[in-house]
Amino acid sequence: MTAIPPCTLDAHDIHKAYGRHQVLRGVDLSVTRGQLVAVVGENGAGKSTLLQALAGTLPVDRGEIRLTGSLGYCPQDPVLNDNLTAEQHLRYFAAAHRLPDLDHGHALMARLGYQQYARTPAGHLSGGTRQKLNLTLALLHDPDLLLLDEPYQGFDWETYLRFWELVADLRARGTAVVIITHLVFEQDRFDTLADLAQGRLTPRTQATEAHHVSP
């Protein structure tokens, strides 16, 4: 019998309202090691609210969220200091995570193709490059679970392909990845797709054995 990998994330009966507006109405989501999950929904469906709740940055009204291991969170709008350079952002986040060096951060910068902007203030970076820095900071401490909110927004085609190559490597190492998006262009990349509508999450396809990650 094949062993079932432990859940990296297990969210049950998540409710969240803003005043009288009920955004999440009992969301359940379980993610295991190495799994790639897409949460799909229209604008205003509550996708970002759900991701913030999973990341622990937004308290829920009801429900339970359990996380095994470390978390990396990449919000849709990069939380950057416009006066700090990309390199300085790496140093601050490395210090926060007590990392011994910036080797992993520099490798990610090179892989995403923006190492030439290491000394450029974040306020002078293009939207796509800011998103690359946003992703780098989320991955800096090599998390067990990565939460991504519209991660390829602003990416050019080359960066888009590099992104999926990076995701493939993360999954091979056992990292679980949850992507929030309003569009899914390549459904076969994902183990599971779930639609968020009317405050509820409904699986569209279930996990498969094969990982389809080629562009």
TILUM-326073 format. One line per 2 residues: for each residue x, y, z of N, C-alpha, C. Coordinates in Angstrom, 2 decimals, always signed. Atoms other than C-alpha are relative to their C-alpha. Layout:
REM residues N
X,Y,Z,X,Y,Z,X,Y,Z; ... $
END
This chain:
REM residues 215
+0.84,-1.19,+0.00,+0.00,+0.00,+0.00,+0.88,+1.25,+0.00; -0.77,-1.24,+0.10,+1.34,+3.43,-0.98,-0.31,+0.91,+1.18 $
+0.19,-0.89,-1.14,+1.91,+5.71,+1.99,-0.56,+1.33,-0.46; +0.59,-1.29,+0.32,-0.20,+8.87,+1.96,+0.84,+1.10,+0.67 $
-0.84,-1.04,-0.61,+2.00,+11.96,+2.46,-0.81,+0.86,+0.96; +0.73,-0.81,-0.97,+1.10,+14.11,+5.47,-0.43,+1.33,-0.61 $
+0.48,-1.30,+0.48,-0.90,+17.27,+4.91,+0.97,+1.10,+0.42; -0.77,-1.19,-0.31,+1.22,+20.39,+4.68,-0.94,+1.10,+0.47 $
+1.02,-0.98,-0.37,-1.94,+22.50,+4.92,-1.34,-0.70,+0.10; +1.35,+0.56,-0.17,-5.34,+21.52,+6.25,-0.91,+1.10,+0.55 $
+0.94,-1.05,-0.40,-8.08,+24.17,+6.36,-1.41,-0.57,-0.03; +1.33,+0.59,-0.11,-11.57,+23.27,+7.50,-1.03,+1.03,+0.44 $
+1.17,-0.81,-0.35,-14.87,+25.19,+7.54,+0.35,+1.48,+0.23; -0.46,-1.38,-0.15,-13.31,+28.62,+6.98,-1.12,+0.97,-0.39 $
+0.99,-1.06,+0.23,-15.75,+31.53,+7.29,+0.64,+1.35,+0.21; -0.48,-1.37,-0.16,-14.99,+35.21,+6.79,-1.01,+0.95,-0.61 $
+0.93,-1.02,+0.47,-17.30,+38.21,+6.49,+0.59,+1.37,+0.26; -0.31,-1.41,-0.21,-16.75,+41.93,+6.09,-1.34,+0.71,+0.22 $
+1.31,-0.54,-0.31,-19.69,+43.45,+7.87,-1.07,-1.04,-0.31; +1.05,+0.93,+0.37,-22.78,+41.84,+6.38,+0.33,-0.81,-1.24 $
-0.38,+0.70,+1.23,-20.94,+40.64,+3.31,+0.79,-1.26,+0.33; -0.63,+1.27,-0.29,-20.13,+36.96,+3.72,+0.86,-0.41,-1.19 $
-0.92,+0.28,+1.09,-17.03,+36.25,+1.63,+0.31,-1.49,-0.09; -0.29,+1.44,-0.05,-16.09,+32.71,+2.71,-1.07,-0.68,+0.85 $
+1.15,+0.65,-0.64,-18.87,+30.31,+3.66,+0.27,-1.49,+0.27; -0.29,+1.39,-0.33,-17.22,+27.14,+4.91,+0.95,-0.65,-0.99 $
-0.99,+0.50,+0.95,-14.11,+26.59,+2.77,+0.83,-1.10,+0.64; -0.89,+1.10,-0.41,-12.21,+23.30,+3.08,+1.10,-0.14,-1.06 $
-1.11,+0.18,+0.93,-8.75,+22.81,+1.56,+1.11,-0.77,+0.69; -1.13,+0.78,-0.50,-6.08,+20.15,+2.13,+1.05,-0.10,-1.09 $
-1.10,+0.03,+0.95,-2.68,+20.26,+0.45,+1.12,-0.85,+0.60; -1.06,+0.89,-0.46,+0.04,+17.61,+0.71,+1.33,+0.39,-0.62 $
-1.35,-0.29,+0.48,+3.79,+17.68,+0.11,+0.10,-0.23,-1.50; -0.23,+0.13,+1.42,+4.76,+18.29,-3.51,-1.20,+0.23,-0.87 $
+1.23,-0.18,+0.77,+1.20,+19.06,-4.57,-0.11,+1.43,-0.52; +0.24,-1.30,+0.62,+0.33,+21.93,-6.91,-1.50,+0.19,-0.16 $
+1.44,-0.25,-0.04,-3.15,+23.38,-6.35,-0.31,+1.39,-0.53; +0.47,-1.28,+0.49,-4.95,+26.16,-8.20,-1.38,+0.28,+0.59 $
+1.31,-0.47,-0.44,-7.80,+28.10,-6.60,-0.43,+1.06,-0.99; +0.44,-0.83,+1.11,-9.74,+29.70,-9.43,-1.31,+0.69,+0.35 $
+1.24,-0.72,-0.25,-12.39,+32.38,-9.17,+0.01,+1.36,-0.66; +0.11,-1.32,+0.60,-13.67,+35.60,-10.64,+0.50,+1.06,+0.97 $
-0.38,-1.12,-0.85,-12.52,+38.97,-9.35,-1.12,+0.27,+1.00; +0.99,-0.24,-1.04,-14.24,+39.62,-6.04,-0.56,-1.26,+0.62 $
+0.53,+1.26,-0.52,-14.85,+35.93,-5.33,+0.51,-0.31,+1.40; -0.56,+0.24,-1.33,-12.72,+36.06,-2.18,+1.31,-0.77,-0.01 $
-1.24,+0.77,+0.12,-9.52,+34.44,-3.48,+1.10,+0.56,+0.89; -1.04,-0.61,-0.81,-7.16,+36.92,-1.85,-0.32,-0.08,+1.48 $
+0.42,+0.17,-1.40,-9.19,+36.80,+1.37,+0.36,-1.39,+0.50; -0.33,+1.36,-0.37,-8.76,+33.04,+1.42,+1.50,-0.17,+0.20 $
-1.45,+0.17,-0.10,-5.02,+33.23,+0.80,+0.55,+0.72,+1.23; -0.43,-0.72,-1.20,-4.55,+35.85,+3.52,-0.36,-0.79,+1.26 $
+0.40,+0.82,-1.14,-6.47,+33.61,+5.91,+0.94,-1.20,+0.15; -0.90,+1.15,-0.03,-4.30,+30.60,+4.98,+1.40,+0.41,+0.46 $
-1.33,-0.50,-0.37,-1.16,+32.73,+5.43,+0.05,+0.48,+1.45; +0.03,-0.46,-1.38,-2.30,+33.83,+8.88,+0.06,+1.50,+0.17 $
-0.03,-1.46,-0.07,-2.37,+37.54,+8.03,-1.39,+0.60,+0.17; +1.38,-0.46,-0.14,-6.16,+37.76,+8.26,-0.76,-0.97,+0.91 $
+0.74,+0.90,-0.88,-8.18,+36.36,+11.18,-1.33,-0.42,-0.63; +1.27,+0.51,+0.53,-11.15,+34.19,+10.26,-1.07,+0.08,+1.08 $
+1.11,-0.04,-0.94,-14.58,+34.29,+11.87,-0.28,-1.38,+0.60; +0.25,+1.36,-0.46,-14.82,+30.53,+12.13,+0.81,-0.96,-0.85 $
-0.74,+0.99,+0.74,-12.87,+27.45,+11.13,+1.37,-0.26,+0.60; -1.31,+0.42,-0.53,-9.49,+25.83,+11.66,+0.98,-0.15,-1.15 $
-1.06,+0.10,+1.00,-6.22,+26.08,+9.73,+1.23,-0.59,+0.68; -1.19,+0.65,-0.54,-3.32,+23.73,+10.41,+1.09,-0.03,-1.06 $
-1.14,-0.04,+0.91,+0.10,+24.16,+8.84,+1.13,-0.83,+0.57; -1.16,+0.78,-0.39,+2.93,+21.65,+8.97,+1.21,+0.53,-0.76 $
-1.19,-0.52,+0.66,+6.34,+23.16,+8.28,-0.04,+1.51,-0.15; -0.15,-1.44,+0.18,+7.36,+26.62,+7.14,-0.83,+0.51,-1.17 $
+0.90,-0.62,+0.98,+5.33,+29.03,+5.02,+0.68,+1.12,-0.76; -0.40,-1.14,+0.83,+6.17,+31.33,+2.13,-1.24,+0.59,-0.62 $
+1.22,-0.67,+0.47,+3.56,+33.90,+1.12,+0.37,+1.12,-0.95; -0.26,-0.99,+1.03,+3.59,+35.98,-2.05,-1.32,+0.69,-0.34 $
+1.28,-0.68,+0.27,+0.70,+38.51,-2.03,-0.04,+0.58,-1.41; +0.17,-0.52,+1.35,-0.70,+39.93,-5.26,+0.70,+1.34,-0.17 $
-0.67,-1.30,+0.04,+0.55,+43.43,-4.47,+1.27,-0.10,+0.83; -1.25,+0.15,-0.74,+4.25,+43.25,-3.53,+0.11,+0.98,+1.16 $
-0.20,-0.84,-1.18,+4.93,+44.56,-0.03,+1.48,+0.33,+0.07; -1.40,-0.40,+0.11,+8.18,+46.37,-0.74,+0.16,+1.43,+0.46 $
-0.35,-1.37,-0.35,+9.90,+49.48,+0.53,+0.65,+0.64,-1.22; -0.48,-0.60,+1.25,+10.38,+51.72,-2.50,+1.39,+0.60,+0.12 $
-1.30,-0.63,-0.19,+13.51,+53.26,-0.97,+1.13,-1.01,+0.16; -1.03,+1.03,-0.17,+15.34,+49.96,-0.46,+0.26,-0.70,-1.33 $
-0.36,+0.74,+1.21,+17.21,+48.16,-3.23,-0.45,-1.45,+0.13; +0.33,+1.42,-0.02,+16.46,+44.58,-4.20,+0.94,-0.75,+0.94 $
-0.98,+0.64,-0.86,+19.67,+43.51,-2.45,-0.29,+0.27,+1.47; +0.32,-0.33,-1.38,+18.68,+45.33,+0.74,-1.23,-0.75,+0.50 $
+1.16,+0.81,-0.37,+15.31,+43.57,+0.72,+0.44,-1.42,+0.36; -0.49,+1.34,-0.29,+17.14,+40.24,+0.57,+0.66,-0.05,+1.37 $
-0.72,-0.01,-1.28,+19.32,+41.23,+3.52,-0.96,+0.08,+1.18; +0.96,-0.13,-1.10,+16.38,+42.27,+5.69,-0.78,-1.29,+0.21 $
+0.77,+1.22,-0.14,+14.39,+39.13,+4.94,+0.89,-1.15,+0.47; -0.93,+1.03,-0.47,+17.46,+36.92,+5.42,+0.24,+0.13,+1.49 $
-0.18,-0.23,-1.42,+18.01,+38.51,+8.82,-1.23,-0.45,+0.79; +1.23,+0.39,-0.68,+14.36,+37.95,+9.74,-0.12,-1.52,+0.12 $
+0.06,+1.47,-0.01,+14.67,+34.25,+8.86,+1.28,-0.62,+0.57; -1.27,+0.45,-0.58,+18.15,+34.02,+10.43,+0.77,-0.89,-0.95 $
-0.75,+0.75,+1.00,+19.72,+32.79,+7.22,+1.48,+0.40,+0.06; -1.43,-0.29,-0.14,+23.53,+32.54,+7.21,+0.57,+0.86,-1.12 $
-0.51,-0.74,+1.14,+23.98,+34.10,+3.76,-1.12,+0.27,-0.99; +0.99,-0.34,+1.03,+22.23,+35.35,+0.63,+0.14,-0.86,-1.25 $
-0.28,+0.82,+1.18,+23.35,+32.55,-1.68,-1.29,-0.44,-0.70; +1.25,+0.47,+0.61,+19.84,+31.19,-2.21,-0.74,+1.16,-0.67 $
+0.65,-1.17,+0.57,+18.45,+34.67,-2.81,+0.65,+0.43,-1.30; -0.71,-0.38,+1.22,+21.13,+35.48,-5.37,-0.26,-1.01,-1.11 $
+0.29,+1.03,+1.00,+20.48,+32.16,-7.12,-1.39,+0.20,-0.58; +1.36,-0.25,+0.48,+16.77,+32.98,-7.34,-0.04,+1.23,-0.90 $
-0.05,-1.19,+0.84,+17.52,+36.44,-8.72,+0.53,-0.34,-1.39; -0.59,+0.39,+1.28,+19.70,+34.90,-11.42,-0.97,-0.87,-0.80 $
+0.91,+0.91,+0.69,+17.14,+32.23,-12.22,-1.20,+0.75,-0.59; +1.13,-0.78,+0.48,+14.35,+34.78,-12.58,+0.44,+1.14,-0.92 $
-0.53,-0.92,+0.99,+16.63,+37.01,-14.65,-0.07,+1.47,+0.35; +0.00,-1.42,-0.33,+16.83,+40.26,-12.71,+1.16,+0.40,+0.91 $
-1.15,-0.28,-0.86,+20.21,+40.16,-10.98,+0.64,+1.34,-0.31; -0.57,-1.30,+0.36,+21.21,+43.31,-12.85,-0.66,+1.16,+0.74 $
+0.70,-1.05,-0.74,+18.72,+45.24,-10.72,+0.21,-0.12,+1.51; -0.23,+0.24,-1.42,+20.18,+44.15,-7.38,+0.17,+1.29,+0.79 $
-0.25,-1.26,-0.71,+21.19,+47.71,-6.49,-0.99,+1.10,-0.38; +1.02,-0.96,+0.40,+18.09,+49.38,-7.92,-1.07,+0.11,+1.07 $
+1.09,-0.14,-0.97,+15.56,+50.85,-5.45,-1.29,-0.62,-0.53; +1.22,+0.69,+0.42,+12.30,+48.92,-5.52,-0.98,+0.94,-0.69 $
+0.90,-0.97,+0.61,+10.42,+52.11,-6.41,+0.30,+0.28,-1.46; -0.39,-0.22,+1.39,+12.31,+52.23,-9.71,-0.11,-1.27,-0.86 $
+0.14,+1.25,+0.74,+11.61,+48.63,-10.70,-1.32,-0.05,-0.75; +1.24,+0.20,+0.73,+9.03,+47.66,-13.31,-0.92,-0.91,+0.80 $
+0.96,+0.85,-0.69,+5.88,+45.87,-12.21,+0.40,-1.46,-0.02; -0.41,+1.40,+0.11,+7.18,+42.54,-13.49,+1.20,-0.32,+0.87 $
-1.19,+0.23,-0.82,+10.53,+42.92,-11.73,-0.34,+0.06,+1.48; +0.46,-0.04,-1.40,+8.82,+43.90,-8.48,-0.65,-1.34,+0.38 $
+0.63,+1.29,-0.27,+6.81,+40.68,-8.78,+1.06,-1.09,+0.14; -1.10,+0.96,-0.14,+10.05,+38.71,-9.28,+0.64,+0.11,+1.38 $
-0.57,-0.21,-1.32,+11.47,+40.26,-6.11,-0.97,-0.52,+1.07; +1.04,+0.49,-0.91,+8.19,+39.50,-4.33,+0.08,-1.53,+0.14 $
-0.10,+1.45,+0.00,+8.52,+35.84,-5.31,+1.29,-0.47,+0.66; -1.29,+0.35,-0.60,+12.19,+35.72,-4.34,-0.05,+0.07,+1.52 $
+0.08,-0.18,-1.45,+11.44,+37.01,-0.84,-0.85,-1.11,+0.63; +0.85,+1.07,-0.52,+8.70,+34.39,-0.39,+0.74,-1.33,+0.04 $
-0.73,+1.26,+0.12,+11.14,+31.64,-1.37,+1.35,+0.01,+0.71; -1.36,-0.20,-0.52,+14.21,+32.97,+0.42,+0.37,-1.05,+1.05 $
-0.29,+0.95,-1.09,+13.92,+30.59,+3.41,-0.39,-1.43,-0.36; +0.31,+1.35,+0.50,+12.98,+27.55,+1.25,-1.17,-0.62,+0.76 $
+1.14,+0.44,-0.80,+9.47,+27.08,+2.70,-0.54,-1.36,-0.44; +0.65,+1.27,+0.30,+7.53,+23.82,+2.87,-1.29,+0.21,-0.78 $
+1.24,-0.35,+0.70,+4.37,+25.53,+1.60,+0.13,+1.41,-0.56; -0.07,-1.30,+0.66,+4.25,+28.39,-0.90,-1.39,+0.41,-0.45 $
+1.30,-0.56,+0.37,+1.11,+30.53,-1.26,+0.23,+1.16,-0.95; -0.24,-0.99,+1.04,+0.99,+32.61,-4.44,-1.32,+0.61,-0.47 $
+1.20,-0.71,+0.44,-1.61,+35.25,-5.33,+0.28,+0.66,-1.34; -0.21,-0.50,+1.37,-1.69,+35.86,-9.12,+1.49,+0.20,-0.28 $
-1.47,-0.17,+0.00,+2.08,+35.16,-9.27,+0.62,+0.45,-1.31; -0.66,-0.34,+1.27,+2.72,+35.60,-12.99,-0.55,+1.29,-0.60 $
+0.48,-1.31,+0.47,+0.99,+38.97,-13.29,+1.17,+0.91,-0.31; -1.10,-0.88,+0.39,+3.37,+41.24,-15.21,+1.21,-0.72,-0.54 $
-1.14,+0.75,+0.53,+5.72,+38.43,-16.28,-0.04,-0.02,-1.52; -0.08,+0.24,+1.43,+6.95,+38.28,-19.85,+0.06,-1.51,-0.23 $
+0.10,+1.42,+0.32,+6.89,+34.94,-21.67,+1.19,-0.79,+0.54; -1.19,+0.70,-0.48,+10.47,+34.01,-20.77,-0.06,-0.22,+1.51 $
+0.11,+0.12,-1.45,+9.89,+34.71,-17.08,-1.11,-0.98,+0.38; +1.10,+0.93,-0.23,+6.60,+32.80,-17.24,+0.50,-1.44,-0.07 $
-0.55,+1.36,+0.13,+8.46,+29.70,-18.45,+0.98,-0.30,+1.13; -0.94,+0.20,-1.11,+11.20,+30.20,-15.84,-0.76,-0.26,+1.30 $
+0.83,+0.19,-1.18,+8.49,+30.42,-13.20,-0.43,-1.46,+0.11; +0.49,+1.37,-0.05,+7.08,+27.01,-14.12,+1.14,-0.99,+0.17 $
-1.16,+0.86,-0.25,+10.55,+25.46,-14.22,+0.35,+0.02,+1.48; -0.26,-0.13,-1.43,+11.09,+26.78,-10.70,-1.03,-0.78,+0.81 $
+1.05,+0.73,-0.70,+7.73,+25.37,-9.56,+0.24,-1.51,-0.11; -0.27,+1.42,+0.17,+8.67,+21.98,-11.00,+1.10,-0.46,+0.95 $
-1.09,+0.35,-0.92,+11.90,+21.96,-8.99,-0.47,+0.01,+1.45; +0.53,-0.06,-1.36,+10.06,+23.00,-5.83,-0.80,-1.25,+0.33 $
+0.83,+1.18,-0.22,+7.58,+20.17,-6.20,+0.85,-1.26,+0.12; -0.88,+1.16,-0.06,+10.36,+17.66,-6.83,+0.67,-0.13,+1.37 $
-0.59,+0.00,-1.35,+11.80,+18.67,-3.44,-1.05,-0.17,+1.09; +1.06,+0.22,-0.97,+8.43,+18.19,-1.77,-0.72,+1.24,+0.45 $
+0.69,-1.23,-0.35,+7.32,+21.81,-1.57,-1.42,-0.01,-0.56; +1.39,-0.13,+0.45,+3.55,+22.28,-1.75,-0.22,+1.44,-0.47 $
+0.23,-1.32,+0.59,+2.35,+25.20,-3.89,-1.49,+0.19,-0.24; +1.40,-0.39,+0.25,-1.06,+26.89,-3.88,+0.00,+1.31,-0.76 $
+0.05,-1.18,+0.85,-1.75,+29.38,-6.65,-1.43,+0.50,-0.10; +1.29,-0.68,+0.15,-4.64,+31.83,-6.60,-0.02,+0.71,-1.34 $
+0.04,-0.64,+1.32,-5.73,+32.96,-10.06,-1.44,+0.13,-0.48; +1.32,-0.11,+0.61,-8.72,+34.12,-12.07,-0.02,-0.65,-1.37 $
-0.11,+0.67,+1.29,-7.45,+32.38,-15.22,+0.97,-1.16,+0.11; -0.91,+1.14,+0.07,-5.91,+28.96,-15.79,+0.20,-0.34,-1.47 $
-0.26,+0.23,+1.42,-4.25,+28.64,-19.18,+0.41,-1.45,-0.27; -0.53,+1.34,+0.20,-2.62,+25.24,-18.69,-0.43,-0.88,+1.18 $
+0.58,+0.72,-1.12,-4.81,+23.07,-16.51,+0.78,-1.26,+0.35; -0.67,+1.26,-0.27,-2.68,+19.94,-16.87,+1.26,+0.17,+0.84 $
-1.13,-0.21,-0.90,+0.11,+21.55,-14.85,-0.37,-0.32,+1.45; +0.43,+0.06,-1.39,-1.96,+21.25,-11.68,-0.48,-1.39,+0.39 $
+0.55,+1.23,-0.54,-2.75,+18.27,-9.49,-1.49,+0.17,+0.30; +1.38,-0.27,-0.37,-5.97,+19.88,-8.32,-0.36,+1.44,-0.36 $
+0.58,-1.31,+0.21,-8.09,+22.81,-9.46,-1.29,+0.07,+0.79; +1.22,-0.18,-0.78,-10.82,+24.18,-7.23,-0.57,+1.37,-0.29 $
+0.69,-1.24,+0.31,-13.38,+26.84,-8.05,-0.55,+0.63,+1.28; +0.55,-0.75,-1.12,-14.16,+29.50,-5.45,-1.13,+0.87,-0.52 $
+1.18,-0.74,+0.44,-17.68,+30.80,-5.98,-1.02,-0.01,+1.12; +1.02,-0.15,-1.03,-20.36,+32.09,-3.61,+0.52,-0.45,+1.37 $
-0.59,+0.27,-1.30,-17.95,+31.63,-0.72,+0.38,-1.44,+0.27; -0.31,+1.41,-0.20,-17.39,+27.91,-1.26,+1.00,-0.48,-1.05 $
-1.04,+0.53,+0.86,-14.54,+25.92,-2.76,-0.40,-1.39,-0.47; +0.44,+1.27,+0.58,-15.44,+23.10,-5.15,+1.10,-0.56,-0.89 $
-1.04,+0.60,+0.84,-12.76,+20.75,-6.57,-0.50,-0.22,-1.43; +0.35,+0.21,+1.40,-12.76,+20.68,-10.36,+0.61,-1.29,-0.52 $
-0.66,+1.25,+0.36,-10.22,+17.89,-10.91,+0.82,-0.43,+1.20; -0.73,+0.54,-1.12,-8.49,+15.64,-8.47,+1.45,-0.27,-0.38 $
-1.44,+0.23,+0.21,-4.78,+14.88,-8.04,+0.21,-1.20,-0.89; -0.41,+1.11,+0.86,-3.12,+12.67,-10.60,+1.42,-0.41,+0.36 $
-1.33,+0.46,-0.34,+0.05,+10.64,-10.37,+1.06,+0.77,-0.75; -1.01,-0.66,+0.83,+1.85,+12.42,-13.22,-0.01,+1.49,+0.25 $
-0.15,-1.44,-0.10,+3.16,+15.96,-12.97,+0.32,+0.55,-1.38; -0.20,-0.56,+1.34,+2.76,+17.81,-16.27,+0.51,+1.42,+0.16 $
-0.58,-1.30,-0.28,+5.16,+20.72,-16.01,+0.74,+0.58,-1.20; -0.73,-0.53,+1.15,+6.64,+21.13,-19.48,-0.80,+1.13,-0.64 $
+0.70,-1.10,+0.67,+5.82,+24.40,-21.28,-0.60,-0.45,-1.32 $
END
